[in-house]
Amino acid sequence: MWSVQPVPIGAGNPRLRRLRRLIARTKARSQERAFVVDGPLLVAEALRSELAVEQIFAARSVLADPELAALVCRSGAAGTEVYEVDESVLGAVLDPVNPRPLAAVVAQPSWVLDDLDADQPVLVAVELRDPGNLGTAIRSAEAAGFGGVVVVGESVDSFAPKVVRASAGSVLRLPIVRLPELDQALAAISARGWPVLCAVVDPEAPRYDSIDLSGAAILVGNEPHGLPPRAIRLGDGTFTIPLSDTVESLNVAAAASVLCFEAARQRRVLATDGPKSVGQPEDEQTS
């Protein structure tokens, strides 16, 4: 039994026009401090998170599903505005190619660098332009137990719809800090005590599993060019992921995943074997 009835709205409703703006425009998301999640799984994740869910837009098929209807009902009872939208209309607003029957407008968190735990590693994404890569890197950072992600320079919006989807909900939980200026960002990161270590494509650089990543700020660069030379000059050191001779470089999301889980491995080693074993490749560690 519904305790809150959804309000039916049509294609020209101003709330749906706002939903379109938040999906399409970075400026709108920035000005309104809100973003959109879509699909039952992500909306459920948003409702379980600590972020405020402002509005829910649901197709009738969702409201006919007892479990999803109960979820929407509980959020409505807690103060979220709930609207019923024709499924074709909602699909056209969200994604005509892959229509989804449920969406929510969520308040953006306001994380700053001081909110991140300086005892945990952080991933620093410098000028990542591809939303799928940034979202995947954020997901890997959360999965590996990182303290957060710092997004530097002219990177894609951390709350763009494709980033949110690729993160599989990690943007709802993991602190993400945006710092627009490279020099100021690296100075602030260093001031918090993180060693600034730069991932590069250079066979002469130390192997990624031979240096201590367990409490570092790990920098990865954008898809075609990698890290800018200034970032490397300002950092505390470089390292590389060895590749076969036939492969020039890794996709940045793949590289970020490798590095996040190497840092997590080193933290496990540190917890059991002490600092001498951290940064040694597994085949060089003593039992």
C-alpha positions as CSV (number, residue, x, y, z in Angstrom):
1,M,0.0,0.0,0.0
2,W,1.4,3.3,-1.0
3,S,1.8,5.9,1.8
4,V,3.0,8.5,-0.8
5,Q,1.3,8.8,-4.2
6,P,3.6,9.7,-7.1
7,V,2.6,12.8,-9.0
8,P,2.0,12.2,-12.7
9,I,3.9,14.6,-15.0
10,G,4.3,15.0,-18.7
11,A,7.1,15.7,-21.2
12,G,6.8,19.5,-20.8
13,N,7.0,19.5,-17.0
14,P,9.6,21.9,-15.7
15,R,11.0,19.2,-13.4
16,L,11.7,17.0,-16.4
17,R,13.3,20.0,-18.2
18,R,15.6,20.3,-15.2
19,L,16.4,16.6,-15.4
20,R,17.4,17.1,-19.0
21,R,19.6,20.0,-18.1
22,L,21.4,18.0,-15.3
23,I,22.0,15.1,-17.7
24,A,23.3,17.2,-20.5
25,R,25.2,20.2,-19.0
26,T,28.2,20.2,-16.7
27,K,27.4,23.9,-15.9
28,A,23.9,23.1,-14.7
29,R,25.2,20.3,-12.4
30,S,27.8,22.7,-11.0
31,Q,25.4,25.5,-10.5
32,E,22.7,23.5,-9.0
33,R,25.1,21.2,-7.0
34,A,23.1,18.1,-8.2
35,F,23.5,15.2,-10.5
36,V,21.4,12.3,-12.0
37,V,21.6,8.6,-11.4
38,D,19.5,6.3,-13.5
39,G,18.4,2.7,-13.4
40,P,17.0,0.7,-10.4
41,L,20.4,-0.5,-9.1
42,L,22.0,3.0,-9.0
43,V,18.9,4.7,-7.6
44,A,18.8,2.0,-4.9
45,E,22.5,2.7,-4.2
46,A,21.7,6.5,-4.0
47,L,18.9,5.9,-1.5
48,R,21.2,3.8,0.7
49,S,24.0,6.4,0.5
50,E,24.5,9.4,2.8
51,L,23.7,11.8,0.0
52,A,20.3,13.6,-0.2
53,V,18.0,12.3,-2.9
54,E,15.9,15.3,-4.0
55,Q,13.6,13.8,-6.7
56,I,12.7,10.4,-8.1
57,F,11.2,9.9,-11.6
58,A,9.6,6.5,-12.1
59,A,7.8,4.8,-14.9
60,R,4.6,2.9,-14.2
61,S,6.5,-0.5,-14.8
62,V,8.7,0.4,-11.8
63,L,5.7,1.3,-9.6
64,A,4.1,-2.1,-10.5
65,D,7.2,-3.9,-9.1
66,P,6.5,-4.5,-5.4
67,E,10.2,-4.3,-4.3
68,L,11.0,-1.2,-6.3
69,A,7.6,0.4,-5.4
70,A,8.4,-0.1,-1.8
71,L,11.8,1.5,-2.2
72,V,10.3,4.5,-4.0
73,C,7.5,4.7,-1.4
74,R,10.0,4.8,1.5
75,S,12.0,7.6,-0.1
76,G,8.8,9.5,-0.7
77,A,7.8,9.1,2.9
78,A,11.2,10.4,3.9
79,G,10.6,13.6,2.0
80,T,11.8,12.9,-1.6
81,E,9.6,14.2,-4.4
82,V,8.3,11.3,-6.4
83,Y,7.0,11.7,-9.9
84,E,5.4,9.2,-12.3
85,V,6.4,9.6,-15.9
86,D,5.4,7.7,-19.0
87,E,8.1,5.1,-19.8
88,S,8.7,6.4,-23.3
89,V,9.0,10.0,-22.1
90,L,11.4,9.1,-19.3
91,G,13.5,6.9,-21.6
92,A,13.8,9.7,-24.2
93,V,15.0,12.1,-21.4
94,L,17.5,9.6,-20.0
95,D,18.9,7.6,-22.9
96,P,16.8,6.7,-26.0
97,V,19.3,3.9,-26.9
98,N,19.2,2.3,-23.5
99,P,16.1,3.5,-21.8
100,R,15.8,3.2,-18.0
101,P,12.6,3.2,-16.1
102,L,13.9,5.0,-13.0
103,A,16.0,8.0,-12.2
104,A,16.8,10.3,-9.3
105,V,18.3,13.7,-8.8
106,V,20.9,13.6,-6.0
107,A,22.6,16.4,-4.2
108,Q,26.4,16.7,-5.0
109,P,28.7,16.2,-2.0
110,S,31.2,19.0,-1.3
111,W,34.4,17.1,-0.5
112,V,37.7,19.0,0.1
113,L,41.2,17.6,0.4
114,D,41.2,17.8,4.2
115,D,38.3,15.3,4.3
116,L,40.5,12.6,2.9
117,D,42.4,10.3,5.3
118,A,46.1,11.1,4.8
119,D,47.0,7.6,6.0
120,Q,45.4,6.0,3.0
121,P,46.5,6.1,-0.6
122,V,44.7,8.4,-3.0
123,L,44.3,8.2,-6.8
124,V,45.0,11.4,-8.7
125,A,43.4,11.6,-12.1
126,V,45.1,14.4,-14.2
127,E,43.1,15.7,-17.1
128,L,41.1,12.5,-17.8
129,R,38.7,13.3,-20.6
130,D,36.9,10.0,-21.1
131,P,34.0,9.5,-18.8
132,G,34.2,5.7,-18.9
133,N,37.8,5.7,-17.9
134,L,37.3,8.2,-15.0
135,G,34.3,6.2,-13.7
136,T,36.2,2.9,-13.9
137,A,39.2,4.4,-12.1
138,I,36.9,5.7,-9.3
139,R,35.3,2.3,-9.0
140,S,38.7,0.6,-8.7
141,A,39.9,3.1,-6.1
142,E,36.9,2.4,-3.9
143,A,37.3,-1.4,-4.4
144,A,41.0,-1.2,-3.4
145,G,40.2,0.7,-0.2
146,F,41.6,4.1,-1.2
147,G,40.8,7.2,0.8
148,G,39.5,9.1,-2.2
149,V,40.1,10.3,-5.7
150,V,41.5,13.8,-6.6
151,V,40.5,15.0,-10.1
152,V,42.9,17.6,-11.4
153,G,42.8,20.0,-14.4
154,E,40.4,19.9,-17.3
155,S,39.0,16.5,-16.6
156,V,35.5,15.3,-17.4
157,D,32.9,16.2,-14.8
158,S,33.0,13.6,-12.0
159,F,29.2,13.5,-11.9
160,A,28.5,13.3,-15.6
161,P,26.0,10.5,-16.2
162,K,28.5,8.2,-18.0
163,V,31.0,8.6,-15.1
164,V,28.3,7.8,-12.6
165,R,27.3,4.6,-14.5
166,A,30.9,3.5,-15.0
167,S,31.7,4.0,-11.4
168,A,28.8,1.6,-10.5
169,G,27.8,3.8,-7.7
170,S,31.3,4.6,-6.2
171,V,30.7,8.3,-6.8
172,L,27.9,8.1,-4.2
173,R,30.3,6.9,-1.5
174,L,34.0,7.6,-2.2
175,P,35.2,11.2,-1.6
176,I,36.1,12.9,-4.9
177,V,37.9,16.2,-4.7
178,R,38.3,18.5,-7.8
179,L,41.3,20.8,-8.0
180,P,41.5,22.8,-11.2
181,E,45.1,24.0,-11.1
182,L,47.9,21.4,-11.4
183,D,50.6,23.2,-9.4
184,Q,48.3,24.1,-6.6
185,A,46.8,20.6,-6.5
186,L,50.2,18.9,-6.2
187,A,51.4,21.4,-3.6
188,A,48.3,20.8,-1.5
189,I,48.6,17.0,-1.9
190,S,52.3,17.1,-0.8
191,A,51.4,19.4,2.1
192,R,49.0,16.7,3.4
193,G,51.9,14.3,3.5
194,W,51.3,12.0,0.5
195,P,54.4,11.2,-1.6
196,V,53.4,12.2,-5.2
197,L,54.3,9.3,-7.5
198,C,53.8,9.5,-11.2
199,A,52.8,6.6,-13.5
200,V,54.8,6.9,-16.8
201,V,55.4,4.8,-19.9
202,D,59.2,4.4,-19.5
203,P,61.0,1.1,-19.4
204,E,63.8,2.7,-17.5
205,A,61.6,3.8,-14.6
206,P,61.2,1.6,-11.5
207,R,58.6,-1.2,-11.6
208,Y,55.3,-0.3,-10.0
209,D,55.6,-3.2,-7.6
210,S,59.2,-2.3,-6.5
211,I,58.3,1.1,-4.9
212,D,56.1,1.9,-1.9
213,L,52.6,2.8,-3.2
214,S,50.9,1.9,0.1
215,G,50.4,5.5,1.3
216,A,51.0,7.5,-1.9
217,A,49.2,9.9,-4.1
218,I,49.3,7.9,-7.4
219,L,49.1,10.1,-10.5
220,V,47.7,8.8,-13.8
221,G,47.4,10.9,-16.9
222,N,44.9,11.2,-19.7
223,E,44.3,8.8,-22.5
224,P,46.4,10.0,-25.5
225,H,49.3,11.8,-23.7
226,G,49.7,10.6,-20.2
227,L,50.8,12.9,-17.5
228,P,52.0,16.4,-18.5
229,P,55.7,16.9,-18.1
230,R,55.2,19.5,-15.4
231,A,53.4,17.0,-13.2
232,I,56.3,14.7,-13.5
233,R,58.8,17.5,-12.6
234,L,56.7,18.5,-9.5
235,G,56.3,14.9,-8.3
236,D,58.5,12.9,-6.0
237,G,59.2,10.1,-8.4
238,T,58.1,8.0,-11.3
239,F,57.4,4.3,-11.9
240,T,56.0,2.2,-14.7
241,I,54.0,-0.9,-15.4
242,P,56.1,-3.3,-17.5
243,L,54.5,-4.2,-20.8
244,S,55.3,-6.6,-23.6
245,D,57.2,-5.2,-26.6
246,T,54.1,-5.3,-28.8
247,V,52.0,-3.0,-26.5
248,E,52.8,0.7,-26.3
249,S,50.6,1.6,-23.3
250,L,47.7,0.5,-21.1
251,N,44.3,2.2,-21.1
252,V,44.3,4.6,-18.2
253,A,41.4,2.9,-16.4
254,A,43.3,-0.5,-16.7
255,A,46.5,1.1,-15.4
256,A,44.7,2.8,-12.5
257,S,43.1,-0.6,-11.5
258,V,46.5,-2.3,-11.5
259,L,48.0,0.4,-9.4
260,C,45.1,0.6,-6.9
261,F,45.3,-3.1,-6.2
262,E,49.0,-3.1,-6.0
263,A,48.8,-0.4,-3.3
264,A,46.1,-2.5,-1.6
265,R,48.5,-5.6,-1.7
266,Q,51.3,-3.6,-0.2
267,R,49.1,-2.4,2.6
268,R,48.2,-6.0,3.4
269,V,51.9,-6.9,3.4
270,L,52.6,-3.9,5.6
271,A,50.0,-5.1,8.1
272,T,51.5,-8.6,8.3
273,D,55.2,-8.4,7.5
274,G,56.2,-4.8,8.3
275,P,57.7,-2.0,6.2
276,K,60.7,-3.9,4.9
277,S,58.6,-6.0,2.5
278,V,56.5,-3.2,1.1
279,G,57.4,-2.3,-2.4
280,Q,59.2,-5.6,-3.1
281,P,57.8,-7.7,-5.9
282,E,56.0,-10.8,-4.6
283,D,58.6,-13.1,-6.0
284,E,61.3,-11.3,-4.1
285,Q,59.6,-11.3,-0.7
286,T,60.8,-13.7,1.9
287,S,58.4,-15.9,3.7
